[in-house]
Amino acid sequence: MALVSPRPIGWISTLDANGVVNLAPYSFFNAVSTNPHFVMFSSGGRKDSRRNAEDTGEFVCSLATYDLRDAMNRTSSHVDPDVDEMALAGLSPAPSTMVAPPRVAESPVAFECKYWRTIELPGPDGGPGNHAIVLGQVIGIHIDDAALTGGKVDITRLRPIARLGYRDYAVIDEVFELGGSQ
């Protein structure tokens, strides 16, 4: 999907039934509504993040930033479900306030989510497919004060990375304003 870019990267953390932390980056991630806020990530197959969110009813989405790009890349590795990817990547778990999964302490932004629903997507022939959309309601938000300018989020301070397709990424470090309403 290199034509749909840039895509933000949601760094999804979950806990399995034994309390093992799973952390994986998803470039098929986005906000989908406000009041109430919902986010989604799309999973190919029933990977650990999807399974844990469905089984426990919770997940956290931290923002992947330029400073954390190497750690984010390490967490994209395929490892056994009993491996703590946060520890594997040398990251620190920060306690969440409303859900059990930890957030990435080094990330300047995190959304605590209650799992809402999984939508199975059809395959190319209209039959069962291999991809699904996992939706969660945002019930808590963490924003590092260093990411704020005049009480507003300054995206150039966050420097989020985005997937472009292939093995290409971009960093958001410049913005411009247009008139009109959004």
N, C-alpha and C positions, 0 to 999 in steps of 0.2 A: 504494500500500500504506500509506495513512495510518493504517489500523487496526492495523498491526503497528508499534508505536513505543513508546519511542524505539529507533532503530537506530544502533549505533555506526558511525563512519565510519573505514574503513580507507583510508589514503593509500598506494596501491600504487606503488612505484617499481620500474622494470625498466630493462634496457639492451637496445637492439636490436643487431643483428649488427655495426653500425658504431660501437657504444659511445655512442650518443645516449641520454640519460636521458629516460625517460617517467615522468611522475608524474600520477596521477589518483585522485580520491576515489571511494570506493565505499560507499554506505550499505547495500548488500546484502553485508555483511561480518560475520563472527563467528568466534569460537573454536568448534570442534566436538568436541574431545576432549583428554584429558590422557594422558600416559604411553603413547605419545608425544603431544606437543602438535601439533594440526593446526588451521589456520585456513582459511577459504574466503572467496572473493569471487565475486559473480555478475556476469557481463558480458552485456549485450545486444549481440549481434553479436560478431564477432571483432575487438574493439578492440585498440589497441596493447598495453595491459597484458596481456591474455590471450595475444596472439600472441607477445610477447616472453617471457613466462613459459614458454610451451610450447616455444618455439624454443631458449631458453638454459638452461632447467631451474632458474631462480632468480627470486625476487622478494623485496622487503622491504615490510613493512607498518608504516608509522609511524602514530602516533595523531594525529588532528586535534583540536586543542584550541581553546578560546575565543580565546586570544591569537593563534592562527594562522588564524582563520576567513576573513579577507579573502584571504590567500594560498591557502587551500584552495579558496575559491570561484574564484579566478583559474585554478587548475589544472583546473577542470571545463570549461573552454572547449575547443571542438573546434578543434584545430590540426593542421597537417601532421605526419606521423610524424618528420620530421627536426628538429622544434622541441623544444628542451630545456625542458620545462615547469617544472622546478625553477628554472632561471635566469629564465624568463619571469615567475615569481611572486616573484623576488627572494629565493629561499631558498638556503641553503648545503648542498652535499652533504657528508655525513660518511662516511668510509670504513666499510664493513662489515668484520667480521672473518672471516666464513665464506662469504660470497657476494660476487659482483662488484657488483651494483647498490648504489648508495649509499643511505643512509638520510637523512631530513630532519634536519639538525643541530639545528634549532630545536625539533623535537618531543621531548618528554620520554621517549617510549617508542617502541621499534621492535622488530619481530620479523623476523629473517632467516630466509628460508624456501627450502627445496628443493621445487620443483614436484613434485607427485605424480601428479595426474590431473585431467582435465577430464571432467565429466559433462554431456552434451548433454541439455537438457530438451525435451520434446515441445511442439509447438504446440497451439492450442486444439482442433484436429480430430484430435489424436493423431499427426499426421505430424511431419516435421521442424520444429523451432521455431527461434527466434532467440536464445534465452538458454542460458547454460551456467554451471555451477558449477566454479570453478577451486580445487583443493585443494592446499595446501602444508604440508609438515612443518616446524615451527618448529625450527631448529637453533641459533639464537642469539637472545638477548634483551638489549636495552639499556634500562636504567631510570635516569633522572637521579636522583641522590641527593636532590635537592630535592623529589622526589615521595614520599619515604619519611618515615614517622613511626614511630618505635620498631621499625624493621626491616620494616614492612609498607607496601605501597602505600597512599597516602592519596589516594583518588580526588578529594577536594575540592581538593587541591593541583594535580592534573593538569588539572582542569576540562575534561574531554573534551566535545566537542559531539556531538550526535546528531540524526539526521534524523527528523522527525516526519511528513513527507509534504508535498505541495504545495511551497511555498517556505519552510516552517516548520522551525525548528531549536530545540534546547534545549541548555542547558548543565547538566552535573552538578556541582552545588556544595553539595548537601546529601544526607546519607545517614542511614539509621536501621537499627537492628539488630533482628532477630527471632530467637527461639529455634528449636531444631530443627536437623536436619542437612541439608546440601545436597550 
